[in-house]
Amino acid sequence: MKSRALTAGLLAAIMLAGGWLRFDRIRETSPFLWDDAIHHLEAVWLGDALHFLRTSVELKRAEARGGGDLWTWEGERHRFHQTVGGIPPRFGRPGHMVLVTAAMAAVGPVPWAGPLVAASCGTLSIAALFALVLGARRNDREAPVIALLAAAFLAFDPLSVRLSREGLADADGAFFALLAIGAYVRARRPGMGLAPTALAGLLAGFSFTVQTRNFLVVAMLAGWELAPGALSAGRRVGERTRRAATLLACAALFPVLCELPYYGALLIGRAHGIAPQVRSYVLQVIGIFANHHYAKRDYVQASGLANLASYPSLFHSLAGSWLPQLVALGGLAVVQRQALARHGEERAARLVPLTWLIGTFLFLSVTAPLGRYASLFVPALAWVSAEGLAAALRRARVRGPTPSGDGHGHSPAQRLFSRRLAATWLVAGTIALGIQARAGALESGVAEPGYAAAVAWMRAHGGPRHVTTTPYVSQVWAGVGEAEFLPGTESELAKLVESGHRHLLVDLIRNFFLGPFSAKGEVLKQVAARCPLAATFPNTWAERPEYLFEFNYDVRETWHRIESAHADRSGEIEIYDLAACSPPFAATSPELPAEP
């Protein structure tokens, strides 16, 4: 009983520390990438649409009670367009959109609603990983120690802290992935029916609606069940097939449910001559994967095996040292050796983190190793790091013979270099480096982007309507109808200027997707040559290596961008006055040649 109380107390302390890192100054966070800005705008749309639906139903009821002609399709259609802000769902992550909408229902449509969801799920992930490790090693006396160490590694992991302070779909996606894996580990126990397997499938399917990248979680669970000799050892082929089919069928449930509202809206719209504003969920998901491969093919050259260095480079930039990765490598070796030496449930308990870490790391490294994608295997990295540290502590408990043969009386030099003290120094060094790295992660997490200040300046100097290289982030602060993406021709830009878009906002995106051979890049060069630079604002997060890895498709190109970030003015937002260009852009200016 005392040991359980001590374990619970230590877990609570770890969660409090991890929660503080994630929630501290959370109100200073805001969208700064296309993804989290889109998620924010989608959640605004869903919240407004639900409010509209509720008021529309109330209006219809009032009409039914004898209130006259209060409700008409045309009137409601007009009111919908007038009252619903944001943008319709387009990013294929309805689970995340619902979570952010729920947060907005509690705190309002504030820019930090998305980070609030991430901080909550990131903190809960600490407990989820603890429960997962404890459940996987339920017959092991060392399980509470290893589970606490894994929770501590995750609580103070700099990437986990950073992603738990951003409105991206990665922290909550990782949380539900942890729940799915934990449910599957429980389903493997002898005598368990299909219900836990079905629960694992449901959680994995929901995690996919939160973050499309979590199709890897569904594939991993099915692979564990179907692969002979892996986690399903001892089960017959028919039983494994039945469990895998149950898992996959349940995993499909939430995605199917996310598809149904589109067809309901389509049928109602066709009956009244209204076209739906949104694409179906399946088309959104297809678009995400198609766009991913398009970006990888067109924006960078083939990287070969060089991208295997992406995540080690990212983790080194976050921690400022190779020591945490060395601890993880040691843990990986320990888990691999234990998996080979054990059988049955004990072997399966080692195979879970081993296959989870290696499989996701290799797949992501050779496809698109963006920094936030690592959220999918960071919990497994924390787990194997805990295994390695526990093995070091276990070895340190074994005291060797002394010169006197009684096990005591070591000389100062012997005590200094004893295995026990070496392990103590290892733990202390890892904690010290962790504190330093976490401080850096916290600093980057609260570094306020300059978009709010830039839009406020434009609002005071001619109005918020502007052209931008980062449309969705601009729309968070200026409004959806006030910010337009930089066009690819001078004549289109001139038309925007004539319609009241006086300024052009330029951020680091110009260095990634508006290259010198793109039509947009040529327009941008013309603006820089012909229009006065009206204002600049700091956007320092865009110079930090860990954020530049969010655009990493080729690690060699990313290293170059990190070195040249300051010279490329990545950390600045520039505002150009389009109304004062000389010569001005004309709507009849010749079109630029199309890109080859």
Number of C-alpha atoms within 10 A of each C-alpha: 6 7 9 10 10 11 16 14 12 14 21 14 13 23 23 14 15 26 22 16 25 30 20 14 13 20 15 15 22 29 28 24 18 16 15 21 25 26 30 32 26 26 30 25 21 23 24 19 19 13 14 17 14 12 12 18 13 13 18 16 14 15 14 13 9 9 12 9 11 15 18 12 10 11 10 16 11 11 13 16 10 9 12 18 20 23 20 19 22 20 20 26 26 26 22 29 27 18 20 29 28 18 20 22 13 10 12 14 19 15 21 24 29 32 32 25 25 33 30 18 22 31 28 19 26 29 23 22 26 24 20 24 27 21 20 24 22 16 11 12 9 13 19 22 17 25 28 25 24 28 28 26 27 31 29 26 25 25 23 29 28 28 24 31 33 28 31 27 31 27 32 29 28 28 25 26 31 27 21 28 24 23 23 26 23 17 20 19 13 8 7 11 12 16 14 21 27 24 20 31 32 25 27 34 30 28 33 28 27 26 25 22 18 23 16 19 25 24 13 18 24 21 15 22 27 23 13 15 13 17 23 20 19 12 14 10 15 10 13 20 15 13 23 22 18 20 28 21 14 21 24 17 14 20 22 14 11 18 16 13 13 17 12 11 16 18 15 13 14 11 10 10 10 15 13 17 14 15 16 19 24 15 14 17 18 12 15 18 13 11 12 13 13 11 14 16 12 10 14 13 11 13 15 10 11 13 23 19 14 24 20 13 17 22 21 16 15 22 23 15 15 14 16 22 16 13 23 21 16 20 25 24 16 20 25 18 12 16 19 11 10 13 12 14 20 17 20 23 23 25 20 23 24 21 16 21 22 14 15 19 20 13 13 21 23 17 16 21 26 22 21 20 20 23 21 25 20 20 29 25 29 28 32 30 28 27 28 23 23 21 17 22 19 13 13 17 12 10 12 13 12 13 11 9 9 10 11 12 13 15 10 9 8 12 13 12 11 16 19 19 16 16 21 15 12 17 16 12 14 18 16 12 18 22 16 15 23 24 17 16 26 20 13 18 26 19 15 19 23 19 24 18 16 22 24 14 16 22 14 9 13 15 17 25 26 32 27 23 23 23 21 28 26 29 24 25 21 23 16 18 12 18 27 21 17 24 19 21 21 26 19 18 24 20 15 21 22 15 11 17 24 21 29 28 25 20 22 22 17 17 15 12 16 20 15 14 11 17 20 23 20 18 21 23 12 14 22 13 12 17 21 16 17 15 14 16 18 18 21 18 22 24 21 17 20 24 19 21 23 16 20 22 25 28 25 15 15 19 17 10 22 21 13 13 20 15 10 15 18 25 21 21 22 20 25 23 22 27 18 16 16 12 8 15 23 15 17 11 12 10 13 15 10 10 9 5
